[in-house]
């Protein structure tokens, strides 16, 4: 079974969510969000250390062994680190919410059952909303982790590799959101195409089985009758002027009597001269002209 493009989006989204979840879990549990070192030039004793969202570890003399007791160092962890940790946990929970949603959508597409479990419309909207909120929370985790880290002038602080993992988490969240948006767009596009009624009152397309896009446009021709007015058949094609001149005029008078008109409809039609010949005028029995000139003409000849 070949993998189609609509089913490829949920698979990519599922892989990205799993990757983001693992990266966020690593960033939350490691202790290398930043490293610090005491400035000896300001009279501080030599001390090095690193900290994470929950713990801090330092190394100093005389034994130079790493100690993760916060009371053994004078360095103060930024006050919003715990807020970042709480937001990171919320971010993990939102990623866990995305996993079943994306998996359910993939199952719906593979089995061709759009209404399995949840309606696709609701599922797509919820996925995009959760993914967008995940991006915002991941950004807040990185922001709160850096607030106030340089307030202690006796120490120099640099970013650790756990912080850069958090930046990669933000990028992965953005990719997840883009995949959900693309999938949502494709769903609405297919939904609109499937619900077009070509015969409804609000139809947007019309079916014409006899239409041929490659057929040339019929050219318009001018017919000269040398002053003789010829009439059209029901098909719309003109008579031969010579045949029309030899035919008995009773046909035209009979049709005029049936329509209740004493004068031919085309008698008052203007004849334009072009290249010393008159252009052909066609009869339309259902046409009635109500212009002032036509009314004056009828009053003149019907009295």
Secondary structure in CASP SS format (residue, H / E / C, confidence):
PFRMAT SS
TARGET T0000
AUTHOR 0000-0000-0000
METHOD secondary structure of the structure
MODEL  1
X C 1.00
X C 1.00
X C 1.00
X C 1.00
X H 1.00
X H 1.00
X H 1.00
X H 1.00
X H 1.00
X H 1.00
X H 1.00
X H 1.00
X H 1.00
X H 1.00
X H 1.00
X H 1.00
X H 1.00
X H 1.00
X H 1.00
X H 1.00
X H 1.00
X H 1.00
X H 1.00
X H 1.00
X H 1.00
X H 1.00
X H 1.00
X H 1.00
X H 1.00
X C 1.00
X C 1.00
X C 1.00
X C 1.00
X E 1.00
X E 1.00
X E 1.00
X E 1.00
X E 1.00
X C 1.00
X H 1.00
X H 1.00
X H 1.00
X C 1.00
X C 1.00
X C 1.00
X C 1.00
X E 1.00
X E 1.00
X E 1.00
X E 1.00
X E 1.00
X C 1.00
X C 1.00
X C 1.00
X C 1.00
X E 1.00
X E 1.00
X E 1.00
X E 1.00
X E 1.00
X C 1.00
X C 1.00
X C 1.00
X C 1.00
X E 1.00
X E 1.00
X E 1.00
X C 1.00
X C 1.00
X H 1.00
X H 1.00
X H 1.00
X C 1.00
X C 1.00
X C 1.00
X C 1.00
X C 1.00
X C 1.00
X C 1.00
X C 1.00
X H 1.00
X H 1.00
X H 1.00
X H 1.00
X H 1.00
X H 1.00
X H 1.00
X H 1.00
X H 1.00
X H 1.00
X H 1.00
X H 1.00
X H 1.00
X H 1.00
X H 1.00
X H 1.00
X H 1.00
X H 1.00
X H 1.00
X H 1.00
X H 1.00
X H 1.00
X H 1.00
X H 1.00
X H 1.00
X H 1.00
X H 1.00
X H 1.00
X H 1.00
X H 1.00
X H 1.00
X C 1.00
X C 1.00
X C 1.00
X C 1.00
X C 1.00
X C 1.00
X C 1.00
X C 1.00
X H 1.00
X H 1.00
X H 1.00
X H 1.00
X H 1.00
X H 1.00
X H 1.00
X H 1.00
X H 1.00
X H 1.00
X H 1.00
X H 1.00
X H 1.00
X H 1.00
X H 1.00
X H 1.00
X H 1.00
X H 1.00
X H 1.00
X H 1.00
X H 1.00
X H 1.00
X H 1.00
X H 1.00
X H 1.00
X H 1.00
X H 1.00
X C 1.00
X C 1.00
X C 1.00
X C 1.00
X C 1.00
X C 1.00
X C 1.00
X C 1.00
X E 1.00
X E 1.00
X E 1.00
X E 1.00
X E 1.00
X C 1.00
X H 1.00
X H 1.00
X H 1.00
X H 1.00
X H 1.00
X H 1.00
X H 1.00
X H 1.00
X H 1.00
X H 1.00
X H 1.00
X H 1.00
X H 1.00
X H 1.00
X H 1.00
X H 1.00
X H 1.00
X H 1.00
X H 1.00
X H 1.00
X H 1.00
X H 1.00
X H 1.00
X H 1.00
X H 1.00
X H 1.00
X H 1.00
X H 1.00
X H 1.00
X H 1.00
X H 1.00
X H 1.00
X H 1.00
X H 1.00
X C 1.00
X C 1.00
X C 1.00
X C 1.00
X C 1.00
X C 1.00
X C 1.00
X C 1.00
X C 1.00
X C 1.00
X C 1.00
X C 1.00
X C 1.00
X C 1.00
X C 1.00
X C 1.00
X C 1.00
X C 1.00
X C 1.00
X C 1.00
X C 1.00
X C 1.00
X C 1.00
X C 1.00
X C 1.00
X C 1.00
X C 1.00
X C 1.00
X C 1.00
X E 1.00
X C 1.00
X C 1.00
X C 1.00
X C 1.00
X C 1.00
X C 1.00
X C 1.00
X E 1.00
X C 1.00
X C 1.00
X C 1.00
X C 1.00
X C 1.00
X E 1.00
X C 1.00
X C 1.00
X H 1.00
X H 1.00
X H 1.00
X H 1.00
X H 1.00
X H 1.00
X C 1.00
X C 1.00
X C 1.00
X H 1.00
X H 1.00
X H 1.00
X H 1.00
X H 1.00
X H 1.00
X H 1.00
X H 1.00
X H 1.00
X C 1.00
X C 1.00
X C 1.00
X C 1.00
X C 1.00
X C 1.00
X H 1.00
X H 1.00
X H 1.00
X H 1.00
X C 1.00
X C 1.00
X C 1.00
X C 1.00
X E 1.00
X E 1.00
X C 1.00
X C 1.00
X E 1.00
X E 1.00
X E 1.00
X C 1.00
X C 1.00
X C 1.00
X C 1.00
X C 1.00
X C 1.00
X C 1.00
X C 1.00
X C 1.00
X C 1.00
X C 1.00
X C 1.00
X H 1.00
X H 1.00
X H 1.00
X H 1.00
X H 1.00
X H 1.00
X H 1.00
X H 1.00
X H 1.00
X H 1.00
X C 1.00
X C 1.00
END
